[in-house]
């Protein structure tokens, strides 16, 4: 019988040694021989495992004459056996022991029993060792398996960490890009908002000095360190030879923005210019204040910091263009307003002096908007000695309204030469205006005083009603049915109205600029005028009618925006009018 084991690991060797000990015991090998066999086999297998490779253990039983049974153990290299053609390997180690009944079996008495007990203990220890080694092998395999799993897990964790790190870097880059884009968008929105708000602020004023002051307050300190506005006065020689920075002169001559510094600015839409002598260390940005017609000045700026950004310069150029338009509009408005006001004042008549009748007139041009030129007052005598007083308002404003007002004034004086009542004169003016200027209208009130008649005759055409103060301080509004506005496409005959005057009476004629307010209308203003007129004493009116007119205007205009002309004509019949009428000397007012 032959038993074979292939050994490549320690557990294989332990298992083979245990099996060998058991087979030896089964074949009757004595305990001593078994111990010797297993000890020698253990030493040999330890050497074989040190060499490495696969080893083969063969356990063979044989019989020798005269009948002795032997157990032979042979250890050979399995690798060498596979290499030989006959399949048998070269023996590396062998050992033979006798089985039961053999010559080697002896009885040594008590000593032999002790040896057998020791051998049994050694074999048991070998079996435990083999079992422990087998368990250690299993644990080693399990540890190796878990080590491989842990290694794979570590590799996966490292890969996951690499992916997370890459994702984190990508997220950080995206966050930085988003913040940058958000910041740029917010900056652009802030610039556009500033440009819109600044344009509204600049165009809200029609005074070019105020526009310049507002422009400086808008730019300093966020967009400029200092602001200098160089306005041309129309003198070409002054424009060229003015003591200004060279870059400003170039900007004025070429109409292109200039950047003057000791280094190029590379700013969009701006030409680089060498640093100028007055300020060699500070950069200058010179932007023409141009309009569609011509340049009217140069805006000279210094930067709020080291230099400007490209987007800020684009915004500054656009704001300067709008400021140039605002300044041009303001100067044109001021020019037209000055012409209209000059013409208006030149056409306002000098009040005549009449014994017993005092006249005081006030004309205040509008201070906001181009609303000058529509209001007028007049006073003149007719051939029969009557005194005509008139106050009116032409729709529209400006130079055109002033010219039309002068034509109406001239036409009224021409019609009055032939006589006629106030109603008849207004009717003729209505026909005249309708044919002369169909799209222009006017309102007017005419009051006629006769030196020999205490009756006041008056007529109105679409105008606020006259206010009459009686000597006892009572005030009434002469609001009898008036005619329609002059010049409307309607045939009308304007009626006369009369009222008896007593010495000490005062008649107030006025335009709507004195009493009308946008939020309240005209009626509350007329009531305020009547109340204010009622506070005067007849003695004060007799003594100084001009001072009374000033005292009347002040409280009435306290809440006015002064966006329309104001005309006031006071006609006061002196308390001693009869005595003054008989006096040959005329009173001059």
NORHU-V775355 format. One record per residue. N is the residue number from 1. RES is the residue in three letters. OMEGA is omega in whole degrees, 0 to 359 (* if undefined). BURIAL is b if it has 16 or more other C-alpha atoms within 10 Angstrom, else e. Layout:
[[N:RES:OMEGA:BURIAL] [N:RES:OMEGA:BURIAL]]
This chain:
[[1:UNK:180:e] [2:UNK:174:e] [3:UNK:185:e] [4:UNK:175:e] [5:UNK:173:b] [6:UNK:189:b] [7:UNK:175:b] [8:UNK:181:b] [9:UNK:179:b] [10:UNK:177:b] [11:UNK:177:b] [12:UNK:181:b] [13:UNK:180:b] [14:UNK:181:b] [15:UNK:180:b] [16:UNK:180:b] [17:UNK:179:b] [18:UNK:179:b] [19:UNK:179:b] [20:UNK:180:b] [21:UNK:180:b] [22:UNK:178:b] [23:UNK:179:b] [24:UNK:177:b] [25:UNK:181:b] [26:UNK:180:e] [27:UNK:173:b] [28:UNK:177:b] [29:UNK:183:b] [30:UNK:183:b] [31:UNK:180:b] [32:UNK:181:b] [33:UNK:178:b] [34:UNK:181:b] [35:UNK:179:b] [36:UNK:181:e] [37:UNK:184:b] [38:UNK:178:b] [39:UNK:179:b] [40:UNK:180:e] [41:UNK:179:b] [42:UNK:179:b] [43:UNK:181:e] [44:UNK:181:b] [45:UNK:178:b] [46:UNK:177:b] [47:UNK:181:e] [48:UNK:180:b] [49:UNK:177:b] [50:UNK:179:e] [51:UNK:181:e] [52:UNK:181:e] [53:UNK:181:e] [54:UNK:182:b] [55:UNK:184:b] [56:UNK:177:b] [57:UNK:179:b] [58:UNK:179:b] [59:UNK:188:b] [60:UNK:175:e] [61:UNK:182:b] [62:UNK:181:e] [63:UNK:177:e] [64:UNK:179:e] [65:UNK:7:e] [66:UNK:172:e] [67:UNK:178:e] [68:UNK:178:e] [69:UNK:182:b] [70:UNK:175:b] [71:UNK:186:b] [72:UNK:177:b] [73:UNK:182:b] [74:UNK:177:b] [75:UNK:179:b] [76:UNK:177:b] [77:UNK:179:b] [78:UNK:179:b] [79:UNK:179:e] [80:UNK:180:b] [81:UNK:179:b] [82:UNK:181:e] [83:UNK:181:e] [84:UNK:182:e] [85:UNK:182:e] [86:UNK:176:e] [87:UNK:179:e] [88:UNK:180:e] [89:UNK:179:b] [90:UNK:180:e] [91:UNK:179:e] [92:UNK:181:e] [93:UNK:176:e] [94:UNK:180:b] [95:UNK:182:e] [96:UNK:177:b] [97:UNK:182:b] [98:UNK:178:b] [99:UNK:183:b] [100:UNK:179:b] [101:UNK:182:e] [102:UNK:183:b] [103:UNK:185:e] [104:UNK:183:e] [105:UNK:180:b] [106:UNK:180:e] [107:UNK:185:e] [108:UNK:175:e] [109:UNK:182:e] [110:UNK:179:e] [111:UNK:179:e] [112:UNK:178:e] [113:UNK:179:e] [114:UNK:178:e] [115:UNK:180:e] [116:UNK:178:b] [117:UNK:178:e] [118:UNK:180:e] [119:UNK:179:b] [120:UNK:180:b] [121:UNK:178:e] [122:UNK:179:b] [123:UNK:177:b] [124:UNK:178:e] [125:UNK:178:e] [126:UNK:179:b] [127:UNK:178:b] [128:UNK:179:e] [129:UNK:179:b] [130:UNK:180:b] [131:UNK:179:b] [132:UNK:180:e] [133:UNK:178:b] [134:UNK:178:b] [135:UNK:178:e] [136:UNK:177:e] [137:UNK:178:b] [138:UNK:179:e] [139:UNK:179:e] [140:UNK:177:e] [141:UNK:180:e] [142:UNK:178:e] [143:UNK:178:e] [144:UNK:179:e] [145:UNK:180:e] [146:UNK:177:e] [147:UNK:177:e] [148:UNK:178:e] [149:UNK:180:e] [150:UNK:178:e] [151:UNK:177:e] [152:UNK:178:e] [153:UNK:179:e] [154:UNK:178:e] [155:UNK:177:e] [156:UNK:179:e] [157:UNK:178:e] [158:UNK:178:e] [159:UNK:179:e] [160:UNK:178:e] [161:UNK:178:e] [162:UNK:178:e] [163:UNK:179:e] [164:UNK:179:e] [165:UNK:177:e] [166:UNK:178:e] [167:UNK:178:e] [168:UNK:177:e] [169:UNK:178:e] [170:UNK:179:e] [171:UNK:177:e] [172:UNK:178:e] [173:UNK:179:e] [174:UNK:179:e] [175:UNK:178:e] [176:UNK:179:e] [177:UNK:179:e] [178:UNK:179:e] [179:UNK:178:e] [180:UNK:179:e] [181:UNK:178:e] [182:UNK:179:e] [183:UNK:179:e] [184:UNK:179:e] [185:UNK:179:e] [186:UNK:178:e] [187:UNK:178:e] [188:UNK:178:e] [189:UNK:179:e] [190:UNK:178:e] [191:UNK:180:b] [192:UNK:178:e] [193:UNK:178:e] [194:UNK:181:b] [195:UNK:179:b] [196:UNK:180:e] [197:UNK:180:e] [198:UNK:178:b] [199:UNK:178:b] [200:UNK:180:e] [201:UNK:183:b] [202:UNK:183:b] [203:UNK:181:b] [204:UNK:182:e] [205:UNK:176:b] [206:UNK:174:b] [207:UNK:188:b] [208:UNK:175:b] [209:UNK:178:e] [210:UNK:177:e] [211:UNK:180:b] [212:UNK:178:b] [213:UNK:179:e] [214:UNK:179:b] [215:UNK:179:b] [216:UNK:181:b] [217:UNK:179:e] [218:UNK:187:b] [219:UNK:182:b] [220:UNK:7:b] [221:UNK:189:e] [222:UNK:185:e] [223:UNK:180:b] [224:UNK:175:b] [225:UNK:177:e] [226:UNK:182:b] [227:UNK:176:b] [228:UNK:180:e] [229:UNK:178:b] [230:UNK:180:b] [231:UNK:177:b] [232:UNK:178:b] [233:UNK:178:e] [234:UNK:180:e] [235:UNK:183:e] [236:UNK:180:e] [237:UNK:177:e] [238:UNK:180:e] [239:UNK:185:b] [240:UNK:188:e] [241:UNK:182:e] [242:UNK:179:e] [243:UNK:181:e] [244:UNK:175:e] [245:UNK:183:b] [246:UNK:180:b] [247:UNK:178:b] [248:UNK:178:b] [249:UNK:178:b] [250:UNK:178:b] [251:UNK:179:b] [252:UNK:182:b] [253:UNK:185:e] [254:UNK:183:e] [255:UNK:179:b] [256:UNK:178:b] [257:UNK:181:b] [258:UNK:176:b] [259:UNK:183:b] [260:UNK:180:b] [261:UNK:179:b] [262:UNK:178:e] [263:UNK:180:e] [264:UNK:180:e] [265:UNK:183:b] [266:UNK:181:e] [267:UNK:183:b] [268:UNK:177:e] [269:UNK:184:e] [270:UNK:176:b] [271:UNK:176:b] [272:UNK:182:b] [273:UNK:180:b] [274:UNK:180:b] [275:UNK:183:b] [276:UNK:186:b] [277:UNK:184:e] [278:UNK:181:e] [279:UNK:184:e] [280:UNK:186:e] [281:UNK:185:e] [282:UNK:175:b] [283:UNK:178:b] [284:UNK:173:b] [285:UNK:184:b] [286:UNK:185:b] [287:UNK:179:b] [288:UNK:172:b] [289:UNK:187:b] [290:UNK:173:b] [291:UNK:178:b] [292:UNK:185:e] [293:UNK:186:e] [294:UNK:175:e] [295:UNK:181:b] [296:UNK:178:b] [297:UNK:179:b] [298:UNK:175:b] [299:UNK:183:b] [300:UNK:185:b] [301:UNK:165:b] [302:UNK:186:b] [303:UNK:176:b] [304:UNK:179:e] [305:UNK:181:e] [306:UNK:181:e] [307:UNK:179:e] [308:UNK:170:b] [309:UNK:183:e] [310:UNK:181:e] [311:UNK:178:e] [312:UNK:180:e] [313:UNK:177:b] [314:UNK:178:e] [315:UNK:180:b] [316:UNK:178:b] [317:UNK:180:b] [318:UNK:178:e] [319:UNK:178:b] [320:UNK:178:b] [321:UNK:179:b] [322:UNK:177:b] [323:UNK:177:b] [324:UNK:178:b] [325:UNK:180:b] [326:UNK:179:b] [327:UNK:179:b] [328:UNK:178:b] [329:UNK:180:b] [330:UNK:180:b] [331:UNK:177:b] [332:UNK:178:e] [333:UNK:180:b] [334:UNK:179:b] [335:UNK:180:e] [336:UNK:180:b] [337:UNK:179:b] [338:UNK:179:b] [339:UNK:182:b] [340:UNK:180:b] [341:UNK:178:b] [342:UNK:178:e] [343:UNK:180:b] [344:UNK:183:b] [345:UNK:179:b] [346:UNK:183:e] [347:UNK:178:b] [348:UNK:189:b] [349:UNK:171:e] [350:UNK:187:e] [351:UNK:178:b] [352:UNK:177:b] [353:UNK:181:b] [354:UNK:179:b] [355:UNK:177:b] [356:UNK:181:b] [357:UNK:180:b] [358:UNK:178:b] [359:UNK:175:b] [360:UNK:183:b] [361:UNK:176:b] [362:UNK:175:b] [363:UNK:178:b] [364:UNK:179:b] [365:UNK:178:b] [366:UNK:179:b] [367:UNK:179:e] [368:UNK:178:e] [369:UNK:180:b] [370:UNK:184:b] [371:UNK:181:b] [372:UNK:169:b] [373:UNK:184:b] [374:UNK:186:b] [375:UNK:176:b] [376:UNK:172:b] [377:UNK:180:b] [378:UNK:176:b] [379:UNK:181:b] [380:UNK:182:b] [381:UNK:171:b] [382:UNK:181:b] [383:UNK:181:e] [384:UNK:179:e] [385:UNK:178:e] [386:UNK:177:b] [387:UNK:178:b] [388:UNK:171:b] [389:UNK:184:b] [390:UNK:173:b] [391:UNK:185:b] [392:UNK:184:b] [393:UNK:177:b] [394:UNK:177:b] [395:UNK:185:b] [396:UNK:184:b] [397:UNK:177:b] [398:UNK:185:b] [399:UNK:181:b] [400:UNK:179:e] [401:UNK:179:b] [402:UNK:179:b] [403:UNK:179:b] [404:UNK:177:b] [405:UNK:180:b] [406:UNK:178:b] [407:UNK:177:e] [408:UNK:180:b] [409:UNK:180:b] [410:UNK:180:e] [411:UNK:180:b] [412:UNK:179:b] [413:UNK:180:b] [414:UNK:178:e] [415:UNK:184:b] [416:UNK:178:b] [417:UNK:180:e] [418:UNK:183:e] [419:UNK:181:e] [420:UNK:179:e] [421:UNK:177:b] [422:UNK:179:b] [423:UNK:180:b] [424:UNK:178:b] [425:UNK:178:b] [426:UNK:178:b] [427:UNK:178:b] [428:UNK:178:b] [429:UNK:178:b] [430:UNK:180:b] [431:UNK:181:b] [432:UNK:183:b] [433:UNK:181:b] [434:UNK:180:b] [435:UNK:182:e] [436:UNK:185:e] [437:UNK:187:e] [438:UNK:183:e] [439:UNK:180:e] [440:UNK:183:b] [441:UNK:180:b] [442:UNK:173:b] [443:UNK:182:b] [444:UNK:171:b] [445:UNK:177:b] [446:UNK:176:b] [447:UNK:182:b] [448:UNK:176:b] [449:UNK:176:b] [450:UNK:185:b] [451:UNK:182:b] [452:UNK:185:e] [453:UNK:179:e] [454:UNK:183:e] [455:UNK:175:e] [456:UNK:177:e] [457:UNK:182:b] [458:UNK:177:b] [459:UNK:182:b] [460:UNK:177:b] [461:UNK:177:b] [462:UNK:186:b] [463:UNK:174:b] [464:UNK:188:b] [465:UNK:175:b] [466:UNK:178:b] [467:UNK:183:b] [468:UNK:175:b] [469:UNK:178:b] [470:UNK:183:b] [471:UNK:181:b] [472:UNK:178:e] [473:UNK:177:b] [474:UNK:182:e] [475:UNK:178:b] [476:UNK:178:b] [477:UNK:179:b] [478:UNK:187:b] [479:UNK:174:e] [480:UNK:188:e] [481:UNK:180:e] [482:UNK:173:b] [483:UNK:178:b] [484:UNK:180:b] [485:UNK:177:b] [486:UNK:175:b] [487:UNK:180:b] [488:UNK:181:b] [489:UNK:182:e] [490:UNK:175:e] [491:UNK:180:e] [492:UNK:173:b] [493:UNK:186:e] [494:UNK:186:b] [495:UNK:174:b] [496:UNK:175:b] [497:UNK:182:b] [498:UNK:175:e] [499:UNK:182:e] [500:UNK:180:e] [501:UNK:173:b] [502:UNK:179:e] [503:UNK:183:b] [504:UNK:179:b] [505:UNK:179:b] [506:UNK:178:b] [507:UNK:180:b] [508:UNK:172:b] [509:UNK:188:b] [510:UNK:174:b] [511:UNK:186:b] [512:UNK:178:b] [513:UNK:180:b] [514:UNK:190:b] [515:UNK:187:b] [516:UNK:174:b] [517:UNK:185:b] [518:UNK:186:e] [519:UNK:187:e] [520:UNK:186:e] [521:UNK:187:e] [522:UNK:185:b] [523:UNK:177:e] [524:UNK:179:e] [525:UNK:177:b] [526:UNK:178:b] [527:UNK:178:b] [528:UNK:178:e] [529:UNK:180:b] [530:UNK:180:b] [531:UNK:180:b] [532:UNK:180:b] [533:UNK:180:b] [534:UNK:181:b] [535:UNK:181:e] [536:UNK:174:e] [537:UNK:180:e] [538:UNK:180:b] [539:UNK:178:e] [540:UNK:179:e] [541:UNK:177:b] [542:UNK:187:b] [543:UNK:185:e] [544:UNK:182:e] [545:UNK:179:b] [546:UNK:177:b] [547:UNK:177:e] [548:UNK:178:b] [549:UNK:178:b] [550:UNK:180:e] [551:UNK:179:e] [552:UNK:183:b] [553:UNK:189:b] [554:UNK:181:e] [555:UNK:183:e] [556:UNK:182:b] [557:UNK:182:e] [558:UNK:182:e] [559:UNK:183:e] [560:UNK:175:e] [561:UNK:179:e] [562:UNK:177:b] [563:UNK:177:b] [564:UNK:177:b] [565:UNK:177:b] [566:UNK:174:b] [567:UNK:177:b] [568:UNK:178:b] [569:UNK:178:b] [570:UNK:177:b] [571:UNK:185:b] [572:UNK:176:b] [573:UNK:187:b] [574:UNK:181:b] [575:UNK:176:b] [576:UNK:185:e] [577:UNK:182:b] [578:UNK:180:e] [579:UNK:181:e] [580:UNK:179:b] [581:UNK:180:b] [582:UNK:181:e] [583:UNK:183:e] [584:UNK:181:e] [585:UNK:180:e] [586:UNK:177:e] [587:UNK:181:e] [588:UNK:178:e] [589:UNK:*:e]]
